[in-house]
Amino acid sequence: PAARPLIYLEGDEVSFGRLPTSTVVLDSTKVPQMISRTHGFLRRRRRDGEPQAWILTDNGSLNGILVNDAPVGPEGHSLHSGDVITFGRKIPVPEFEYVFEAPHVEASPAEVAAAVAAKEAAAAGAAAAEEHFREQMRRIEELQKELEAEREAKKAETAATQKRQSKSALNVSELHSELACSICQDWLVHAATVECSHTFCWACIDKWLLHKKFECPVCRAPVTREPVRTRAVEAIVRKTVDKLQTEQKEEYEERVKAAEAAHQRSQRLHTELEKSVTEAERKGKAFFTIDQDWKRKERDTFQRGVKDYTGDTRETYCRLTKLTVQWIHSAQEDKLQIALHNLQLQAFLSSPVEQIRQRLLMFLRYG
């Protein structure tokens, strides 16, 4: 939805965010998910003997709220007419930037009486009313100039503060787009890079490739070999996440623990299967081999046995049929053709030999 040009403060509390239940729904079309579900609140404060105040608070959003280019802290910010409010990241062409103007307070009985008297006086003398109007216009112009001068002073003060800050400070919101997985749209966990240099969570790209989508989810470049873990990127992600709020750090840690637990289960399964295959080879148990024509029963038996395995475990199971990395690289074209028939990959029969080898290598890992 497009940003609303005017927002009327009709209640004592106004909420801003992506959720449809927010009082004011903000959903960026330029930077998706820049605005949090419930990004912040604007609340009216009433105290006896004091003028009412409007307090702007950040609801722990990822990209924050700026008032006159300064971040709103956890204690909130009391707004004044002329304050420039920016929701989300500061971008060259602001998408959610508003100027605050304090709502009019309901007039007291004395003020109402004074207004009536002023109208009667205006009716009595048109000339006096016209002079009064001109005086008001002059006053508005003076207030506008004062307001502009105050705004410029605040901007200059904010710029000076930012300049004093360390230039090496890490801008987490800007890094998130570079360190997020394009599949799950969250911080990278166990970063894995494919041939075109795009990086994803290991579990995300592994699941993608298991669906036989041997292409990059981002640029659609072919993926002809298993992704590579990128430890340097993981270290950068870890340092960046450490600067987040406690709740966000805990959420990331839970994702890391879940990924490590899944990896350990896979390792245990691989170890058990490795022992079984090694024992079978030691005892010389017979098993049909990949370079011989399989009957339908043999093809079905192999597919049932291999379908639940991926990665190293799948490669170990395939070893029972002599289908190994070494065999794929050394086999003649006629043997490779037989392997394609056995593995029900007939679509690649007319492909160049090197392309056949690449497809069989991917079969070893993903099917």
QUIHU-V229195 format. One line per field, one symbol per residue. ss: DSSP state (H for helix, E for strand, - for the rest). phi: phi as a letter, one per 40 degrees, with the letter a starting at -180 (. if undefined). burial: b if it has 9 or more other C-alpha atoms within 8 Angstrom, else e. A space follows every 50 residues. Layout:
ss: ???
phi: ???
burial: ???
//
This chain:
ss: ------------EEEEE------EE--------------EEEEEE----- --EEEEEE------EEE--EE-----EE-----EEEE---------EEE- --------HHHHHHHHHHHHHHHH-HHHHHHHHHHHHHHHHHHHHHHHHH HHHHHHHHHHHHHH-------HHHHH---E------E---EEE-----EE EHHHHHHHHH----E------E-----EE-HHHHHHHHHHH----HHHHH HHHHHHHHHHHHHHHHHHHHHHHHHHHHHHHH-------------HHHHH HHHHHH----HHHHHHHHHHH---HHHHHH--HHHHHHHHHH---HHH-- --HHHHHHHHHHHHHH-
phi: .ccccbbcccbcabbbicccccdbcbbcccbdgcccdbcabbbcbbbdgb ccbbbcbccgccbgbbbfgbcccccgbccbdgccbbcgccbdbdbbbbbc bccccdccdcccccccccccccccaccccccccccccccccccccccccc cccccccccccccccccccccccccdccbbccccgbdcbfdbbcccgcbb cdcccccdcccgccacccbgccbbacdbcbcccdcccccccccccdcccc cccccccccccccccccccccccccccccccccgccacbccbcccdcccc ccccccccbbgccccccccccgcbcccccbcccccccccccccfbccbcc cddccccccccccdcbh
burial: eeeeeeeeeeeeebbbbbeeebebbbbbeeeeebbbebbbbbbbbeeeee eebbbbbbeebebbbbbbbeebeeebbebeebbbbbbbbeeeeeebbebb eeeeeeeeeeebeeeeeeeebbeeeeeebeeeeeeeeeeeeeeeeebeee beebbeebeeeeeeeeeeeeebbebbeebbbbeeeebbbbbbbbbeebbb bbebbeebbbeeeebbeeeeeebbbebebbeebbeebeebbeebeeebbe ebeebbeebeeeeeebeebbeebbeebeebbeeeeeeebbeeebeeebbe eebeebeeebbebbbbbbbbbbbbeebbeeeeeebbbbbbbbeebeeebe eeeeebbbbbbbebbbb
//
